[in-house]
Amino acid sequence: MALFKKRTVGKPGEWYYCLEHKSVEEGPECPAKDRFGPYATRGEAQRAMDTARERNLEWENDPKWHDRQDGTTDDGR
């Protein structure tokens, strides 16, 4: 018997995107490691992968996240 096997129950209206099943679920049905969320609407959860892709592109192109060519960072280190 596991001591910490308690399942997290979500609130009605909380939406998640399950990375394992590639589907939207209301309330956390799958483990936290396998989901994005919570989202306020089903539509936001359906667009979770697009949102993640867009944010990744923004971060990849943000100069604050990259070292300069001379090996130093923007703060001079």
Distance bins in CASP14 RR format, pairs under 12 A and 6 or more apart:
PFRMAT RR
TARGET T0000
AUTHOR 0000-0000-0000
RMODE 2
METHOD distances of the structure
MODEL  1
5 31 0 0 0 0 0 1 0 0 0 0 0
7 27 0 0 0 0 0 1 0 0 0 0 0
7 28 0 0 0 0 1 0 0 0 0 0 0
7 29 0 0 0 0 1 0 0 0 0 0 0
7 30 0 0 0 0 0 1 0 0 0 0 0
7 31 0 0 0 0 1 0 0 0 0 0 0
7 32 0 0 0 0 0 1 0 0 0 0 0
8 14 0 0 0 0 0 1 0 0 0 0 0
8 16 0 0 0 0 0 1 0 0 0 0 0
8 27 0 0 0 0 1 0 0 0 0 0 0
8 28 1 0 1 0 0 0 0 0 0 0 0
8 29 0 0 0 0 1 0 0 0 0 0 0
8 30 0 0 0 0 0 1 0 0 0 0 0
8 31 0 0 0 0 1 0 0 0 0 0 0
8 32 1 0 0 1 0 0 0 0 0 0 0
8 35 0 0 0 0 0 1 0 0 0 0 0
8 38 0 0 0 0 0 1 0 0 0 0 0
9 26 0 0 0 0 0 1 0 0 0 0 0
9 27 1 0 0 1 0 0 0 0 0 0 0
9 28 1 0 0 1 0 0 0 0 0 0 0
9 29 0 0 0 0 0 1 0 0 0 0 0
10 16 0 0 0 0 1 0 0 0 0 0 0
10 25 0 0 0 0 1 0 0 0 0 0 0
10 26 0 0 0 0 1 0 0 0 0 0 0
10 27 1 0 1 0 0 0 0 0 0 0 0
10 28 1 0 1 0 0 0 0 0 0 0 0
10 29 0 0 0 0 1 0 0 0 0 0 0
10 30 0 0 0 0 0 1 0 0 0 0 0
10 32 0 0 0 0 0 1 0 0 0 0 0
10 35 0 0 0 0 0 1 0 0 0 0 0
10 37 0 0 0 0 0 1 0 0 0 0 0
10 38 1 0 0 1 0 0 0 0 0 0 0
11 26 0 0 0 0 1 0 0 0 0 0 0
11 27 1 0 0 1 0 0 0 0 0 0 0
11 28 0 0 0 0 1 0 0 0 0 0 0
11 38 0 0 0 0 1 0 0 0 0 0 0
11 40 0 0 0 0 0 1 0 0 0 0 0
12 26 1 0 0 1 0 0 0 0 0 0 0
12 27 1 0 0 1 0 0 0 0 0 0 0
12 38 0 0 0 0 0 1 0 0 0 0 0
13 24 0 0 0 0 0 1 0 0 0 0 0
13 25 0 0 0 0 0 1 0 0 0 0 0
13 26 1 0 0 1 0 0 0 0 0 0 0
13 27 1 0 0 1 0 0 0 0 0 0 0
13 28 0 0 0 0 0 1 0 0 0 0 0
13 37 0 0 0 0 0 1 0 0 0 0 0
13 38 0 0 0 0 1 0 0 0 0 0 0
13 39 0 0 0 0 1 0 0 0 0 0 0
13 40 1 0 0 1 0 0 0 0 0 0 0
13 41 0 0 0 0 1 0 0 0 0 0 0
13 42 0 0 0 0 1 0 0 0 0 0 0
13 43 0 0 0 0 0 1 0 0 0 0 0
13 44 0 0 0 0 0 1 0 0 0 0 0
13 45 0 0 0 0 0 1 0 0 0 0 0
14 24 0 0 0 0 0 1 0 0 0 0 0
14 25 0 0 0 0 1 0 0 0 0 0 0
14 26 1 0 0 1 0 0 0 0 0 0 0
14 27 1 0 1 0 0 0 0 0 0 0 0
14 28 1 0 0 1 0 0 0 0 0 0 0
14 29 0 0 0 0 0 1 0 0 0 0 0
14 35 0 0 0 0 0 1 0 0 0 0 0
14 36 0 0 0 0 0 1 0 0 0 0 0
14 37 1 0 0 1 0 0 0 0 0 0 0
14 38 1 1 0 0 0 0 0 0 0 0 0
14 39 1 0 0 1 0 0 0 0 0 0 0
14 40 0 0 0 0 1 0 0 0 0 0 0
14 41 0 0 0 0 0 1 0 0 0 0 0
14 42 0 0 0 0 0 1 0 0 0 0 0
14 44 0 0 0 0 0 1 0 0 0 0 0
14 45 0 0 0 0 1 0 0 0 0 0 0
15 23 0 0 0 0 0 1 0 0 0 0 0
15 24 1 0 0 1 0 0 0 0 0 0 0
15 25 1 0 0 1 0 0 0 0 0 0 0
15 26 1 0 1 0 0 0 0 0 0 0 0
15 27 1 0 0 1 0 0 0 0 0 0 0
15 28 0 0 0 0 1 0 0 0 0 0 0
15 29 0 0 0 0 0 1 0 0 0 0 0
15 35 0 0 0 0 0 1 0 0 0 0 0
15 36 0 0 0 0 1 0 0 0 0 0 0
15 37 1 0 0 1 0 0 0 0 0 0 0
15 38 1 0 0 1 0 0 0 0 0 0 0
15 39 1 0 1 0 0 0 0 0 0 0 0
15 40 1 0 0 1 0 0 0 0 0 0 0
15 41 1 0 0 1 0 0 0 0 0 0 0
15 42 1 0 1 0 0 0 0 0 0 0 0
15 43 1 0 0 1 0 0 0 0 0 0 0
15 44 1 0 0 1 0 0 0 0 0 0 0
15 45 1 1 0 0 0 0 0 0 0 0 0
15 46 0 0 0 0 1 0 0 0 0 0 0
15 47 0 0 0 0 0 1 0 0 0 0 0
15 48 0 0 0 0 1 0 0 0 0 0 0
16 23 0 0 0 0 1 0 0 0 0 0 0
16 24 1 0 0 1 0 0 0 0 0 0 0
16 25 1 0 1 0 0 0 0 0 0 0 0
16 26 1 0 0 1 0 0 0 0 0 0 0
16 27 1 0 1 0 0 0 0 0 0 0 0
16 28 1 0 1 0 0 0 0 0 0 0 0
16 29 1 0 0 1 0 0 0 0 0 0 0
16 30 1 0 0 1 0 0 0 0 0 0 0
16 31 0 0 0 0 0 1 0 0 0 0 0
16 32 0 0 0 0 1 0 0 0 0 0 0
16 34 0 0 0 0 1 0 0 0 0 0 0
16 35 1 0 1 0 0 0 0 0 0 0 0
16 36 1 0 0 1 0 0 0 0 0 0 0
16 37 1 0 1 0 0 0 0 0 0 0 0
16 38 1 0 1 0 0 0 0 0 0 0 0
16 39 1 0 0 1 0 0 0 0 0 0 0
16 40 0 0 0 0 0 1 0 0 0 0 0
16 41 0 0 0 0 0 1 0 0 0 0 0
16 42 0 0 0 0 0 1 0 0 0 0 0
16 43 0 0 0 0 0 1 0 0 0 0 0
16 44 0 0 0 0 0 1 0 0 0 0 0
16 45 1 0 0 1 0 0 0 0 0 0 0
16 46 0 0 0 0 0 1 0 0 0 0 0
16 48 0 0 0 0 1 0 0 0 0 0 0
17 23 1 0 0 1 0 0 0 0 0 0 0
17 24 1 0 1 0 0 0 0 0 0 0 0
17 25 1 0 0 1 0 0 0 0 0 0 0
17 26 0 0 0 0 0 1 0 0 0 0 0
17 27 0 0 0 0 0 1 0 0 0 0 0
17 28 0 0 0 0 0 1 0 0 0 0 0
17 29 0 0 0 0 0 1 0 0 0 0 0
17 30 0 0 0 0 1 0 0 0 0 0 0
17 34 0 0 0 0 1 0 0 0 0 0 0
17 35 1 0 0 1 0 0 0 0 0 0 0
17 36 1 0 1 0 0 0 0 0 0 0 0
17 37 1 0 0 1 0 0 0 0 0 0 0
17 38 0 0 0 0 1 0 0 0 0 0 0
17 39 1 0 0 1 0 0 0 0 0 0 0
17 41 0 0 0 0 0 1 0 0 0 0 0
17 42 0 0 0 0 0 1 0 0 0 0 0
17 43 0 0 0 0 1 0 0 0 0 0 0
17 44 0 0 0 0 1 0 0 0 0 0 0
17 45 1 0 1 0 0 0 0 0 0 0 0
17 46 1 0 0 1 0 0 0 0 0 0 0
17 47 0 0 0 0 1 0 0 0 0 0 0
17 48 1 1 0 0 0 0 0 0 0 0 0
17 49 1 0 0 1 0 0 0 0 0 0 0
17 50 0 0 0 0 0 1 0 0 0 0 0
17 51 0 0 0 0 1 0 0 0 0 0 0
17 52 0 0 0 0 1 0 0 0 0 0 0
18 24 1 0 0 1 0 0 0 0 0 0 0
18 25 1 0 1 0 0 0 0 0 0 0 0
18 26 0 0 0 0 0 1 0 0 0 0 0
18 27 0 0 0 0 0 1 0 0 0 0 0
18 28 0 0 0 0 1 0 0 0 0 0 0
18 29 1 0 0 1 0 0 0 0 0 0 0
18 30 1 0 1 0 0 0 0 0 0 0 0
18 31 0 0 0 0 1 0 0 0 0 0 0
18 32 0 0 0 0 0 1 0 0 0 0 0
18 33 0 0 0 0 0 1 0 0 0 0 0
18 34 1 0 1 0 0 0 0 0 0 0 0
18 35 1 0 1 0 0 0 0 0 0 0 0
18 36 0 0 0 0 1 0 0 0 0 0 0
18 37 0 0 0 0 1 0 0 0 0 0 0
18 45 0 0 0 0 1 0 0 0 0 0 0
18 46 0 0 0 0 0 1 0 0 0 0 0
18 48 0 0 0 0 1 0 0 0 0 0 0
18 49 0 0 0 0 0 1 0 0 0 0 0
19 25 0 0 0 0 0 1 0 0 0 0 0
19 30 0 0 0 0 1 0 0 0 0 0 0
19 31 0 0 0 0 0 1 0 0 0 0 0
19 32 0 0 0 0 0 1 0 0 0 0 0
19 33 0 0 0 0 1 0 0 0 0 0 0
19 34 1 0 1 0 0 0 0 0 0 0 0
19 35 1 0 0 1 0 0 0 0 0 0 0
19 36 1 0 0 1 0 0 0 0 0 0 0
19 37 0 0 0 0 0 1 0 0 0 0 0
19 45 0 0 0 0 0 1 0 0 0 0 0
19 48 0 0 0 0 1 0 0 0 0 0 0
19 49 0 0 0 0 1 0 0 0 0 0 0
19 52 0 0 0 0 1 0 0 0 0 0 0
20 29 0 0 0 0 0 1 0 0 0 0 0
20 30 1 0 1 0 0 0 0 0 0 0 0
20 31 0 0 0 0 1 0 0 0 0 0 0
20 32 0 0 0 0 0 1 0 0 0 0 0
20 33 0 0 0 0 1 0 0 0 0 0 0
20 34 1 0 1 0 0 0 0 0 0 0 0
20 35 0 0 0 0 1 0 0 0 0 0 0
20 36 0 0 0 0 0 1 0 0 0 0 0
21 29 0 0 0 0 1 0 0 0 0 0 0
21 30 1 0 0 1 0 0 0 0 0 0 0
21 31 0 0 0 0 0 1 0 0 0 0 0
21 34 0 0 0 0 1 0 0 0 0 0 0
21 35 0 0 0 0 1 0 0 0 0 0 0
22 30 0 0 0 0 0 1 0 0 0 0 0
22 34 0 0 0 0 0 1 0 0 0 0 0
22 35 0 0 0 0 0 1 0 0 0 0 0
22 36 0 0 0 0 0 1 0 0 0 0 0
22 45 0 0 0 0 0 1 0 0 0 0 0
22 46 0 0 0 0 0 1 0 0 0 0 0
22 48 0 0 0 0 0 1 0 0 0 0 0
22 49 0 0 0 0 1 0 0 0 0 0 0
23 29 0 0 0 0 1 0 0 0 0 0 0
23 30 0 0 0 0 1 0 0 0 0 0 0
23 34 0 0 0 0 0 1 0 0 0 0 0
23 35 0 0 0 0 0 1 0 0 0 0 0
23 36 0 0 0 0 0 1 0 0 0 0 0
23 42 0 0 0 0 0 1 0 0 0 0 0
23 45 0 0 0 0 1 0 0 0 0 0 0
23 46 0 0 0 0 1 0 0 0 0 0 0
23 48 0 0 0 0 0 1 0 0 0 0 0
23 49 0 0 0 0 0 1 0 0 0 0 0
24 30 0 0 0 0 0 1 0 0 0 0 0
24 35 0 0 0 0 1 0 0 0 0 0 0
24 36 0 0 0 0 0 1 0 0 0 0 0
24 37 0 0 0 0 0 1 0 0 0 0 0
24 38 0 0 0 0 0 1 0 0 0 0 0
24 39 0 0 0 0 1 0 0 0 0 0 0
24 41 0 0 0 0 0 1 0 0 0 0 0
24 42 1 0 1 0 0 0 0 0 0 0 0
24 43 1 0 0 1 0 0 0 0 0 0 0
24 44 0 0 0 0 1 0 0 0 0 0 0
24 45 1 0 1 0 0 0 0 0 0 0 0
24 46 1 0 1 0 0 0 0 0 0 0 0
24 47 0 0 0 0 1 0 0 0 0 0 0
24 48 0 0 0 0 1 0 0 0 0 0 0
24 49 0 0 0 0 0 1 0 0 0 0 0
25 31 0 0 0 0 0 1 0 0 0 0 0
25 34 0 0 0 0 0 1 0 0 0 0 0
25 35 1 0 0 1 0 0 0 0 0 0 0
25 36 0 0 0 0 0 1 0 0 0 0 0
25 37 0 0 0 0 0 1 0 0 0 0 0
25 38 0 0 0 0 0 1 0 0 0 0 0
25 39 0 0 0 0 0 1 0 0 0 0 0
25 42 0 0 0 0 1 0 0 0 0 0 0
25 45 1 0 0 1 0 0 0 0 0 0 0
25 46 0 0 0 0 0 1 0 0 0 0 0
25 48 0 0 0 0 0 1 0 0 0 0 0
26 35 0 0 0 0 0 1 0 0 0 0 0
26 37 0 0 0 0 0 1 0 0 0 0 0
26 38 0 0 0 0 1 0 0 0 0 0 0
26 39 0 0 0 0 0 1 0 0 0 0 0
26 40 0 0 0 0 0 1 0 0 0 0 0
26 41 0 0 0 0 0 1 0 0 0 0 0
26 42 1 0 0 1 0 0 0 0 0 0 0
26 43 0 0 0 0 0 1 0 0 0 0 0
26 45 0 0 0 0 1 0 0 0 0 0 0
27 35 0 0 0 0 1 0 0 0 0 0 0
27 37 0 0 0 0 1 0 0 0 0 0 0
27 38 1 0 0 1 0 0 0 0 0 0 0
27 39 0 0 0 0 0 1 0 0 0 0 0
27 42 0 0 0 0 0 1 0 0 0 0 0
27 45 0 0 0 0 1 0 0 0 0 0 0
28 34 0 0 0 0 1 0 0 0 0 0 0
28 35 1 0 0 1 0 0 0 0 0 0 0
28 36 0 0 0 0 0 1 0 0 0 0 0
28 37 0 0 0 0 1 0 0 0 0 0 0
28 38 1 0 0 1 0 0 0 0 0 0 0
28 39 0 0 0 0 0 1 0 0 0 0 0
28 45 0 0 0 0 0 1 0 0 0 0 0
29 35 0 0 0 0 1 0 0 0 0 0 0
30 36 0 0 0 0 0 1 0 0 0 0 0
30 37 0 0 0 0 0 1 0 0 0 0 0
32 38 0 0 0 0 0 1 0 0 0 0 0
35 45 0 0 0 0 1 0 0 0 0 0 0
35 48 0 0 0 0 1 0 0 0 0 0 0
35 49 0 0 0 0 0 1 0 0 0 0 0
36 44 0 0 0 0 1 0 0 0 0 0 0
36 45 1 0 0 1 0 0 0 0 0 0 0
36 46 0 0 0 0 0 1 0 0 0 0 0
36 47 0 0 0 0 0 1 0 0 0 0 0
36 48 1 0 1 0 0 0 0 0 0 0 0
36 49 0 0 0 0 1 0 0 0 0 0 0
36 50 0 0 0 0 0 1 0 0 0 0 0
36 51 0 0 0 0 1 0 0 0 0 0 0
36 52 1 0 0 1 0 0 0 0 0 0 0
36 53 0 0 0 0 0 1 0 0 0 0 0
36 55 0 0 0 0 0 1 0 0 0 0 0
37 44 0 0 0 0 1 0 0 0 0 0 0
37 45 1 0 0 1 0 0 0 0 0 0 0
37 46 0 0 0 0 0 1 0 0 0 0 0
37 47 0 0 0 0 0 1 0 0 0 0 0
37 48 1 0 0 1 0 0 0 0 0 0 0
37 49 0 0 0 0 0 1 0 0 0 0 0
37 51 0 0 0 0 0 1 0 0 0 0 0
37 52 0 0 0 0 0 1 0 0 0 0 0
38 44 0 0 0 0 1 0 0 0 0 0 0
38 45 0 0 0 0 1 0 0 0 0 0 0
38 48 0 0 0 0 0 1 0 0 0 0 0
39 45 1 0 1 0 0 0 0 0 0 0 0
39 46 0 0 0 0 1 0 0 0 0 0 0
39 47 0 0 0 0 1 0 0 0 0 0 0
39 48 1 0 0 1 0 0 0 0 0 0 0
39 51 0 0 0 0 1 0 0 0 0 0 0
39 52 0 0 0 0 0 1 0 0 0 0 0
41 47 0 0 0 0 1 0 0 0 0 0 0
41 48 0 0 0 0 0 1 0 0 0 0 0
42 48 0 0 0 0 0 1 0 0 0 0 0
43 50 0 0 0 0 0 1 0 0 0 0 0
43 51 0 0 0 0 0 1 0 0 0 0 0
44 50 0 0 0 0 0 1 0 0 0 0 0
44 51 1 0 0 1 0 0 0 0 0 0 0
44 52 0 0 0 0 0 1 0 0 0 0 0
45 51 0 0 0 0 1 0 0 0 0 0 0
45 52 0 0 0 0 0 1 0 0 0 0 0
47 53 0 0 0 0 1 0 0 0 0 0 0
47 54 0 0 0 0 1 0 0 0 0 0 0
47 55 0 0 0 0 0 1 0 0 0 0 0
48 54 0 0 0 0 0 1 0 0 0 0 0
48 55 0 0 0 0 0 1 0 0 0 0 0
49 55 0 0 0 0 0 1 0 0 0 0 0
49 56 0 0 0 0 0 1 0 0 0 0 0
50 56 0 0 0 0 0 1 0 0 0 0 0
50 57 0 0 0 0 0 1 0 0 0 0 0
51 57 0 0 0 0 0 1 0 0 0 0 0
51 58 0 0 0 0 0 1 0 0 0 0 0
52 58 0 0 0 0 0 1 0 0 0 0 0
52 59 0 0 0 0 0 1 0 0 0 0 0
53 59 0 0 0 0 0 1 0 0 0 0 0
53 60 0 0 0 0 0 1 0 0 0 0 0
54 60 0 0 0 0 0 1 0 0 0 0 0
54 61 0 0 0 0 0 1 0 0 0 0 0
55 61 0 0 0 0 0 1 0 0 0 0 0
55 62 0 0 0 0 0 1 0 0 0 0 0
55 65 0 0 0 0 0 1 0 0 0 0 0
56 62 0 0 0 0 0 1 0 0 0 0 0
56 65 0 0 0 0 0 1 0 0 0 0 0
57 65 0 0 0 0 0 1 0 0 0 0 0
58 64 0 0 0 0 0 1 0 0 0 0 0
58 65 0 0 0 0 1 0 0 0 0 0 0
59 65 1 0 1 0 0 0 0 0 0 0 0
59 66 0 0 0 0 1 0 0 0 0 0 0
60 66 0 0 0 0 1 0 0 0 0 0 0
62 74 0 0 0 0 0 1 0 0 0 0 0
63 69 0 0 0 0 0 1 0 0 0 0 0
63 73 0 0 0 0 0 1 0 0 0 0 0
63 74 1 0 0 1 0 0 0 0 0 0 0
64 73 0 0 0 0 1 0 0 0 0 0 0
64 74 1 0 0 1 0 0 0 0 0 0 0
64 75 0 0 0 0 1 0 0 0 0 0 0
65 73 0 0 0 0 0 1 0 0 0 0 0
65 74 0 0 0 0 1 0 0 0 0 0 0
66 72 0 0 0 0 0 1 0 0 0 0 0
66 73 0 0 0 0 1 0 0 0 0 0 0
66 74 0 0 0 0 1 0 0 0 0 0 0
67 73 1 0 1 0 0 0 0 0 0 0 0
67 74 0 0 0 0 1 0 0 0 0 0 0
67 75 0 0 0 0 0 1 0 0 0 0 0
67 76 0 0 0 0 0 1 0 0 0 0 0
67 77 0 0 0 0 1 0 0 0 0 0 0
68 74 1 0 0 1 0 0 0 0 0 0 0
68 75 0 0 0 0 0 1 0 0 0 0 0
68 76 0 0 0 0 1 0 0 0 0 0 0
68 77 0 0 0 0 0 1 0 0 0 0 0
70 76 0 0 0 0 1 0 0 0 0 0 0
70 77 0 0 0 0 0 1 0 0 0 0 0
71 77 0 0 0 0 1 0 0 0 0 0 0
END
